[in-house]
């Protein structure tokens, strides 16, 4: 069976909107479109201790604050692009990220908040592969965050990732020297899969950096240790 491309799908959907005509798409494409437009991709994740809210244009002030925090960005995403100077452009960028389906932008971004609404960090899934049910997690938390926020946010992500959207594997790439992130990730069940030698060029240091590749499968995400930790954090 030949599956229609998303460009032809969009063309037919636009025709339907313009002319009010029915569109003819293979069942497989309709199923994928329904899945890509499931509200779960735009839903907040909330527990009594921590909230993960979708990052949108309304978060521009906090996003600018983090991008200006050199220490935070070095830990979260040291190769993140520079934000536009114009606030309207930043808001449009954030809203486009939020509203795009995974076939257009393979990433999801949350703000990590306390139940009162105060913001403490960012949590993202990037390089999302629908075919392989795999994504990379990128995580950053301010030092002012309440105790236990790091494991709480990650355990909430595990529930969304492995139970709600039923993905197969979560990966993380840790820069050499970041022993704190490596240790905390392995404590939550990630396993070392290998060393990526001289993987990326750091333009500021003018040298290549190595990274440790970590992987997490559902059985390790829901190990007994994590179950006890979740009970302690959320009960």
Backbone bond lengths (Angstrom), bond angles and torsions (degrees), N, CA, C in turn:
res aa  C-N    CA-C-N  psi(-1)  N-CA   C-N-CA  omega(-1)  CA-C   N-CA-C  phi
1 X - - - 1.454 - - 1.523 109.73 -
2 X 1.311 116.89 133.78 1.464 121.47 177.15 1.518 108.97 -88.71
3 X 1.338 116.41 122.57 1.456 121.63 -179.30 1.518 109.84 -92.17
4 X 1.302 117.49 132.42 1.458 121.70 -179.70 1.521 110.61 -64.01
5 X 1.337 116.07 145.08 1.452 120.07 174.72 1.520 108.90 -74.18
6 X 1.342 115.85 161.29 1.463 119.07 -179.90 1.519 111.06 -67.57
7 X 1.345 118.01 -25.80 1.464 119.23 177.02 1.521 110.17 -66.26
8 X 1.341 116.82 -41.77 1.468 118.93 178.54 1.512 111.03 -70.22
9 X 1.347 115.90 -33.06 1.468 119.98 176.19 1.520 109.84 -61.92
10 X 1.330 116.46 -48.61 1.467 120.20 -179.70 1.525 111.34 -62.81
11 X 1.332 116.22 -37.69 1.458 120.17 178.73 1.530 111.08 -61.54
12 X 1.340 115.87 -43.23 1.453 119.46 -179.51 1.528 111.61 -70.32
13 X 1.332 116.35 -36.94 1.462 119.41 177.68 1.527 111.32 -65.00
14 X 1.337 115.83 -39.86 1.466 119.41 177.30 1.532 111.16 -64.85
15 X 1.331 116.21 -38.09 1.460 120.04 177.65 1.521 110.89 -63.44
16 X 1.345 114.62 -39.79 1.460 119.06 178.44 1.521 110.67 -61.57
17 X 1.354 116.03 -42.17 1.463 119.63 -178.91 1.530 111.12 -67.59
18 X 1.331 116.86 -38.93 1.466 120.77 -177.31 1.526 112.54 -71.78
19 X 1.329 115.24 -43.88 1.450 119.79 -169.72 1.529 114.06 -110.21
20 X 1.325 116.39 -8.32 1.454 118.68 -179.60 1.512 113.02 69.53
21 X 1.355 116.79 27.45 1.461 119.79 -179.15 1.525 109.67 -99.05
22 X 1.319 115.25 158.48 1.462 120.47 177.25 1.524 109.23 -73.37
23 X 1.302 117.10 153.06 1.450 119.94 177.99 1.525 109.76 -116.47
24 X 1.314 115.33 148.75 1.455 121.86 -174.31 1.518 109.30 -112.71
25 X 1.324 116.80 105.24 1.458 121.78 -178.98 1.522 109.61 -129.18
26 X 1.339 117.64 146.60 1.464 120.10 176.05 1.521 110.57 -60.77
27 X 1.323 116.31 150.63 1.466 121.20 -179.07 1.522 111.70 -57.04
28 X 1.346 116.65 -37.38 1.468 119.76 -178.61 1.522 111.77 -62.71
29 X 1.329 116.65 -37.98 1.466 120.74 179.73 1.519 110.49 -71.33
30 X 1.334 116.17 -41.38 1.460 119.87 177.65 1.522 111.01 -61.26
31 X 1.329 116.69 -40.13 1.462 121.04 178.47 1.519 110.51 -63.45
32 X 1.336 116.62 -42.88 1.461 119.98 179.91 1.521 111.73 -67.45
33 X 1.329 116.66 -40.16 1.461 119.85 177.49 1.522 111.32 -61.84
34 X 1.331 115.77 -41.86 1.457 119.98 178.67 1.516 110.55 -62.66
35 X 1.322 116.45 -41.32 1.462 121.09 -179.66 1.531 110.98 -66.96
36 X 1.337 116.49 -43.02 1.461 120.33 -179.20 1.523 112.22 -65.74
37 X 1.326 117.09 -26.66 1.466 121.25 -178.35 1.523 112.56 -103.39
38 X 1.313 116.24 17.53 1.458 120.41 175.98 1.536 109.43 -66.48
39 X 1.328 118.33 135.25 1.477 121.04 -179.38 1.524 114.20 -57.00
40 X 1.329 118.13 -17.22 1.458 120.39 -178.37 1.530 111.46 -59.88
41 X 1.348 117.28 -28.96 1.465 120.18 -178.00 1.525 112.44 -71.88
42 X 1.324 117.97 -18.59 1.471 121.45 -178.53 1.529 112.00 -117.00
43 X 1.317 116.85 16.40 1.467 120.74 -175.63 1.519 111.10 -96.11
44 X 1.335 115.46 143.37 1.466 120.46 172.75 1.525 109.50 -74.44
45 X 1.332 115.19 157.67 1.470 121.83 177.90 1.523 106.65 -118.56
46 X 1.315 117.12 122.11 1.457 119.68 -173.64 1.527 112.48 -131.34
47 X 1.323 114.81 135.02 1.457 123.82 169.86 1.534 107.26 -129.08
48 X 1.315 115.56 171.08 1.462 118.45 -176.74 1.527 112.98 -65.80
49 X 1.318 117.67 -21.33 1.461 120.94 -176.36 1.526 113.14 -99.36
50 X 1.329 116.61 -28.60 1.455 120.82 -169.74 1.528 109.90 -150.98
51 X 1.332 116.51 145.45 1.459 122.38 175.59 1.531 109.56 -121.99
52 X 1.316 116.09 137.71 1.465 121.95 170.93 1.526 106.76 -112.06
53 X 1.321 116.88 109.70 1.466 120.73 -177.98 1.521 109.56 -109.74
54 X 1.316 116.94 143.30 1.449 121.37 -178.44 1.527 110.80 -60.56
55 X 1.306 116.71 135.43 1.467 121.74 -180.00 1.528 109.85 -78.74
56 X 1.329 116.42 123.90 1.464 121.63 -178.69 1.525 110.00 -133.36
57 X 1.331 115.32 -175.95 1.460 120.42 179.46 1.514 113.75 -61.70
58 X 1.324 117.28 -24.25 1.463 120.26 179.51 1.528 112.26 -70.37
59 X 1.331 117.17 -10.99 1.467 121.55 -179.94 1.522 112.43 -95.96
60 X 1.317 117.59 16.30 1.455 121.08 -173.86 1.528 112.65 -57.26
61 X 1.313 118.19 -40.75 1.469 120.37 -177.66 1.525 111.25 -62.30
62 X 1.338 116.61 -45.09 1.461 120.10 -179.80 1.527 110.96 -68.84
63 X 1.331 117.10 -39.25 1.460 120.57 179.03 1.523 110.45 -62.90
64 X 1.321 117.51 -43.54 1.469 120.11 177.40 1.528 111.07 -63.05
65 X 1.333 115.72 -38.58 1.466 119.95 178.33 1.526 110.89 -60.07
66 X 1.324 116.58 -43.59 1.463 120.33 -178.81 1.526 111.45 -70.43
67 X 1.342 117.19 -41.80 1.463 120.04 -179.11 1.529 111.35 -64.30
68 X 1.339 116.39 -24.95 1.466 120.76 178.64 1.529 111.98 -85.82
69 X 1.325 116.71 -9.53 1.463 122.55 -179.02 1.530 108.48 -91.07
70 X 1.326 116.20 97.07 1.466 121.26 -174.73 1.524 112.35 -58.28
71 X 1.312 117.31 -42.65 1.470 120.84 -178.69 1.524 111.33 -65.01
72 X 1.338 116.40 -43.12 1.464 119.89 179.14 1.527 110.79 -63.07
73 X 1.339 117.39 -48.18 1.453 120.84 -176.77 1.524 111.88 -66.19
74 X 1.326 117.05 -31.66 1.462 120.25 176.68 1.521 110.23 -62.83
75 X 1.317 116.54 -35.38 1.461 121.21 178.99 1.516 111.95 -82.24
76 X 1.348 117.12 -40.46 1.458 121.19 -174.98 1.523 112.39 -78.37
77 X 1.326 117.33 -56.04 1.466 120.99 -176.43 1.519 108.32 -160.43
78 X 1.316 116.13 87.31 1.462 119.84 -172.42 1.535 113.05 -69.74
79 X 1.338 117.38 -10.79 1.459 120.19 178.68 1.528 112.16 -109.04
80 X 1.323 116.65 17.16 1.466 120.06 179.04 1.529 110.27 -63.44
81 X 1.322 115.86 144.28 1.450 120.18 -179.33 1.524 112.56 -71.30
82 X 1.331 115.55 161.91 1.468 121.61 178.62 1.525 108.93 -75.37
83 X 1.315 116.42 137.53 1.461 120.45 177.70 1.523 110.86 -74.46
84 X 1.329 117.94 146.50 1.472 120.05 174.38 1.526 110.70 -59.84
85 X 1.311 116.81 149.17 1.463 120.77 179.48 1.522 111.27 -70.21
86 X 1.319 116.73 -32.75 1.454 121.83 -178.29 1.520 110.99 -76.99
87 X 1.336 116.77 124.74 1.468 120.61 -177.99 1.525 112.28 -62.24
88 X 1.311 117.00 -37.05 1.464 120.05 -179.64 1.523 110.79 -62.64
89 X 1.326 116.28 -38.09 1.466 120.61 178.98 1.521 110.94 -66.49
90 X 1.334 117.05 -38.73 1.462 120.59 178.00 1.528 110.16 -65.96
91 X 1.315 116.79 -44.07 1.458 120.69 179.29 1.530 110.97 -61.08
92 X 1.320 116.85 -41.94 1.463 120.40 178.27 1.518 110.82 -65.18
93 X 1.327 117.11 -39.02 1.459 121.55 177.49 1.524 111.05 -61.31
94 X 1.336 116.57 -47.87 1.465 121.03 -179.04 1.525 111.44 -65.57
95 X 1.320 116.57 -40.57 1.466 119.89 179.35 1.526 112.12 -68.37
96 X 1.321 116.42 -34.45 1.467 119.85 177.00 1.524 110.63 -67.03
97 X 1.331 116.29 -42.48 1.466 119.74 175.64 1.521 110.61 -57.90
98 X 1.315 115.45 -45.04 1.465 120.87 -176.09 1.521 111.90 -66.09
99 X 1.321 117.92 -40.21 1.462 121.52 -172.34 1.525 114.18 -88.01
100 X 1.336 117.58 -13.14 1.465 120.49 -175.68 1.520 111.63 -75.75
101 X 1.325 116.04 142.25 1.464 120.30 173.39 1.530 109.08 -78.43
102 X 1.323 116.56 164.32 1.456 121.12 -172.28 1.519 113.60 -64.60
103 X 1.327 117.94 -26.62 1.456 119.02 178.19 1.531 111.85 -71.49
104 X 1.329 116.97 -19.79 1.461 121.73 178.27 1.523 111.90 -97.00
105 X 1.310 117.28 -35.18 1.464 122.16 179.01 1.533 107.67 -144.59
106 X 1.326 117.63 100.27 1.476 121.12 -174.34 1.521 113.46 -77.51
107 X 1.324 116.48 59.38 1.466 120.48 179.71 1.518 110.02 -154.18
108 X 1.334 115.55 155.30 1.453 123.34 175.39 1.520 107.08 -135.44
109 X 1.344 116.89 137.13 1.459 120.48 -176.21 1.532 110.74 -129.42
110 X 1.331 115.21 131.78 1.467 121.06 176.99 1.528 110.41 -120.28
111 X 1.335 115.07 152.79 1.464 122.50 166.26 1.528 107.04 -96.28
112 X 1.319 117.30 133.30 1.464 122.02 177.53 1.526 107.73 -90.24
113 X 1.331 116.61 119.88 1.464 121.63 -176.20 1.522 110.96 -129.98
114 X 1.336 114.34 160.86 1.452 120.00 167.99 1.534 106.98 -86.02
115 X 1.332 118.52 164.63 1.469 120.38 -179.16 1.526 114.07 -57.12
116 X 1.340 118.11 -24.17 1.469 120.81 178.72 1.526 112.12 -77.36
117 X 1.335 116.98 -12.37 1.456 120.38 177.01 1.516 115.20 107.27
118 X 1.339 118.42 -7.39 1.460 120.47 178.40 1.531 110.25 -66.91
119 X 1.338 116.49 138.99 1.468 121.94 -175.34 1.528 110.92 -96.97
120 X 1.362 115.59 138.25 1.462 119.63 -175.77 1.523 114.52 -131.95
121 X 1.328 118.08 -5.39 1.458 117.04 -179.62 1.514 112.70 174.03
122 X 1.333 114.15 -174.27 1.463 122.21 -178.56 1.526 110.18 -127.51
123 X 1.317 114.89 145.18 1.463 121.87 175.78 1.523 107.31 -137.09
124 X 1.316 116.62 126.29 1.464 120.22 -175.99 1.524 111.20 -133.91
125 X 1.323 115.21 148.77 1.460 123.31 165.15 1.519 106.26 -109.26
126 X 1.331 117.27 124.23 1.463 121.18 -178.11 1.528 109.22 -126.94
127 X 1.323 114.90 166.45 1.475 121.32 -178.32 1.529 110.98 50.15
128 X 1.330 115.64 44.82 1.464 120.69 -178.50 1.524 109.82 -70.64
129 X 1.318 115.92 124.86 1.462 121.72 177.23 1.520 108.72 -106.77
130 X 1.339 115.75 111.26 1.456 119.91 177.77 1.529 110.23 -67.22
131 X 1.326 115.91 -39.76 1.456 120.22 -178.23 1.522 112.34 -62.29
132 X 1.335 116.07 -45.67 1.466 120.43 -174.95 1.522 112.96 -96.02
133 X 1.331 117.12 -0.90 1.469 121.42 -178.96 1.533 110.47 51.19
134 X 1.324 114.42 54.67 1.464 120.48 -175.74 1.521 108.84 -142.09
135 X 1.341 116.77 148.77 1.458 121.70 176.47 1.522 109.22 -154.73
136 X 1.329 115.08 163.50 1.464 121.28 175.65 1.519 108.93 -104.85
137 X 1.322 116.89 137.10 1.452 121.27 178.06 1.526 109.40 -97.53
138 X 1.340 115.98 136.87 1.463 123.00 175.81 1.524 106.66 -126.51
139 X 1.327 116.43 128.10 1.464 120.42 -168.36 1.521 110.03 -136.88
140 X 1.330 116.35 137.23 1.455 120.59 176.06 1.513 110.93 -147.89
141 X 1.324 116.35 133.08 1.463 121.46 -176.42 1.524 109.79 -132.89
142 X 1.324 116.73 135.56 1.461 121.39 177.49 1.530 110.10 -70.64
143 X 1.328 117.97 150.10 1.470 120.79 179.58 1.526 113.09 -65.22
144 X 1.333 117.09 -15.32 1.465 120.88 179.04 1.529 113.09 -84.32
145 X 1.319 116.87 -0.91 1.469 120.28 -177.59 1.528 110.85 -64.66
146 X 1.328 117.73 145.23 1.468 121.01 178.20 1.528 111.89 -59.07
147 X 1.310 115.55 153.92 1.459 121.64 -179.64 1.533 109.80 -59.92
148 X 1.329 115.66 134.91 1.457 120.44 177.04 1.521 115.12 89.37
149 X 1.343 116.97 -0.61 1.466 119.53 -177.64 1.527 112.74 -67.08
150 X 1.321 117.76 -35.30 1.462 120.88 -178.19 1.535 110.96 -62.15
151 X 1.340 119.32 -58.23 1.468 118.61 179.04 1.519 112.67 -64.73
152 X 1.329 118.01 -32.93 1.469 120.43 179.74 1.524 110.57 -62.53
153 X 1.328 117.00 -47.96 1.458 120.79 -179.36 1.525 111.43 -63.55
154 X 1.322 116.89 -40.17 1.455 120.09 -178.88 1.530 111.86 -69.73
155 X 1.315 117.90 -39.51 1.463 120.37 178.03 1.531 110.94 -66.23
156 X 1.317 116.70 -34.64 1.465 120.23 175.12 1.529 110.41 -66.22
157 X 1.328 116.36 -39.03 1.463 120.39 176.39 1.525 110.43 -62.69
158 X 1.334 117.23 -43.27 1.468 120.52 179.67 1.529 110.85 -56.70
159 X 1.338 116.49 -43.00 1.462 120.04 -178.86 1.521 110.49 -63.47
160 X 1.325 116.93 -44.33 1.467 120.89 177.32 1.528 110.72 -62.97
161 X 1.318 116.02 -45.65 1.453 122.37 -170.10 1.527 112.93 -72.01
162 X 1.323 115.60 -47.95 1.461 119.00 -174.04 1.529 113.76 -91.79
163 X 1.335 117.33 -26.18 1.459 119.69 -177.27 1.522 113.35 -101.34
164 X 1.342 117.01 -45.20 1.464 119.05 -176.21 1.523 112.36 -78.16
165 X 1.330 116.68 -52.65 1.468 118.31 -178.21 1.527 112.00 -96.81
166 X 1.333 117.05 -7.93 1.470 123.59 172.51 1.526 112.59 56.47
167 X 1.327 114.77 48.05 1.451 119.13 173.61 1.529 109.01 -79.55
168 X 1.325 115.29 164.13 1.457 120.71 -171.82 1.524 114.19 -95.39
169 X 1.337 115.81 -39.86 1.461 118.73 -171.68 1.515 111.02 -146.49
170 X 1.326 115.55 137.60 1.461 123.14 176.52 1.520 107.88 -114.72
171 X 1.335 116.91 131.96 1.461 120.27 -178.96 1.523 110.37 -120.00
172 X 1.321 114.78 158.76 1.469 121.35 176.10 1.525 107.97 -144.27
173 X 1.319 116.31 140.88 1.461 122.18 177.17 1.526 108.61 -115.46
174 X 1.326 115.83 115.81 1.466 121.79 -174.77 1.527 109.75 -106.27
175 X 1.336 116.48 126.86 1.455 120.43 178.56 1.527 110.83 -65.55
176 X 1.337 114.78 146.66 1.458 119.62 177.28 1.532 109.58 -59.45
177 X 1.304 115.44 140.28 1.459 120.61 -179.31 1.507 114.18 91.97
178 X 1.333 117.09 -13.67 1.469 119.63 -179.88 1.529 108.83 -91.95
179 X 1.313 115.00 68.95 1.460 120.43 -176.05 1.528 112.53 -67.01
180 X 1.314 116.88 -28.63 1.464 119.83 179.93 1.527 111.05 -63.78
181 X 1.334 117.05 -46.97 1.461 120.96 178.74 1.515 111.14 -66.45
182 X 1.321 116.38 -39.72 1.462 120.84 179.35 1.525 110.92 -61.90
183 X 1.316 116.38 -46.45 1.460 121.12 -178.26 1.522 111.67 -66.33
184 X 1.354 117.68 -44.24 1.460 120.53 -178.14 1.524 111.21 -68.21
185 X 1.334 117.57 -34.86 1.462 120.96 178.14 1.526 111.11 -67.08
186 X 1.307 116.55 -44.19 1.463 120.36 180.00 1.524 110.65 -67.69
187 X 1.320 117.12 -30.70 1.464 120.99 177.33 1.526 110.99 -63.96
188 X 1.347 116.82 -27.56 1.463 121.05 -179.97 1.524 112.90 -92.68
189 X 1.328 117.14 5.66 1.459 119.94 173.34 1.513 116.25 113.74
190 X 1.342 118.04 -9.03 1.461 119.50 177.52 1.530 110.01 -63.79
191 X 1.322 115.51 144.82 1.465 121.54 177.54 1.534 109.53 -116.31
192 X 1.332 115.60 143.80 1.465 120.47 176.99 1.522 108.79 -71.70
193 X 1.342 115.48 126.40 1.461 120.60 179.74 1.521 112.25 -106.12
194 X 1.322 116.38 -15.26 1.455 118.17 178.67 1.510 112.39 160.36
195 X 1.320 115.17 174.41 1.456 122.61 179.39 1.522 108.54 -111.80
196 X 1.321 116.49 129.32 1.459 122.30 177.45 1.526 107.30 -100.01
197 X 1.315 116.82 97.95 1.459 121.49 -173.41 1.534 111.44 -78.17
198 X 1.362 114.61 133.18 1.470 120.71 179.26 1.528 111.22 46.98
199 X 1.325 115.48 49.95 1.461 121.79 -172.13 1.519 113.44 -76.15
200 X 1.332 117.61 -38.98 1.462 121.00 -176.00 1.533 110.42 -135.36
201 X 1.321 114.21 152.54 1.463 119.86 177.36 1.524 109.76 -94.16
202 X 1.319 116.56 126.40 1.458 121.93 174.76 1.525 107.54 -93.92
203 X 1.334 118.11 106.67 1.474 119.73 -175.59 1.529 113.34 -65.52
204 X 1.336 116.82 -28.76 1.461 119.06 -179.32 1.523 110.95 -72.51
205 X 1.338 116.51 -41.33 1.465 120.78 179.30 1.527 111.50 -86.75
206 X 1.344 115.83 -12.68 1.464 122.03 -178.70 1.529 111.59 55.81
207 X 1.323 115.43 46.34 1.460 119.81 176.79 1.532 109.42 -154.12
208 X 1.318 114.79 159.82 1.453 120.13 177.17 1.528 110.07 -82.25
209 X 1.324 115.34 143.48 1.457 121.39 -179.03 1.519 110.71 -115.93
210 X 1.312 115.66 142.24 1.461 121.15 175.14 1.520 109.64 -93.41
211 X 1.324 115.79 158.92 1.459 121.29 -179.17 1.519 109.59 -137.26
212 X 1.326 115.63 153.18 1.460 121.42 173.70 1.518 108.43 -101.09
213 X 1.310 116.79 127.17 1.472 121.87 179.83 1.525 108.97 -92.54
214 X 1.347 115.26 124.60 1.465 121.77 178.13 1.519 109.65 -114.52
215 X 1.317 116.58 150.56 1.456 121.57 177.10 1.515 110.75 -136.14
216 X 1.333 115.69 149.33 1.468 121.51 -179.84 1.522 109.20 -136.92
217 X 1.331 116.48 126.90 1.455 123.09 174.46 1.522 109.03 -109.32
218 X 1.326 115.74 166.65 1.466 120.70 -171.09 1.526 112.56 -59.25
219 X 1.318 118.68 -39.25 1.462 120.22 -177.83 1.522 112.00 -64.58
220 X 1.323 116.67 -35.47 1.468 120.23 177.79 1.526 111.03 -76.51
221 X 1.341 117.08 -32.59 1.459 120.45 177.95 1.522 111.04 -65.99
222 X 1.332 116.57 -32.88 1.465 121.09 -177.79 1.526 111.82 -110.81
223 X 1.322 114.82 38.74 1.462 120.04 176.38 1.536 109.45 -71.18
224 X 1.305 115.95 167.35 1.473 121.10 -176.93 1.525 111.75 -61.26
225 X 1.337 116.47 -37.33 1.465 120.28 -179.88 1.522 111.35 -62.53
226 X 1.337 117.08 -42.35 1.465 120.57 179.24 1.516 111.88 -70.49
227 X 1.325 116.39 -32.97 1.466 119.76 177.63 1.524 110.26 -64.30
228 X 1.320 116.65 -41.58 1.467 121.02 178.20 1.526 110.84 -67.47
229 X 1.331 116.24 -38.73 1.459 120.65 178.92 1.526 110.73 -65.22
230 X 1.330 117.04 -42.39 1.463 121.23 179.06 1.519 110.45 -62.64
231 X 1.318 116.12 -40.86 1.471 120.09 179.44 1.537 110.39 -62.98
232 X 1.324 115.72 -39.42 1.463 120.41 -179.43 1.520 111.14 -69.98
233 X 1.341 117.04 -39.17 1.465 120.54 -176.13 1.508 113.90 -77.53
234 X 1.339 117.25 -35.76 1.456 120.16 -170.42 1.523 115.67 -110.11
235 X 1.306 117.03 -5.30 1.473 118.26 -179.54 1.533 110.36 -83.24
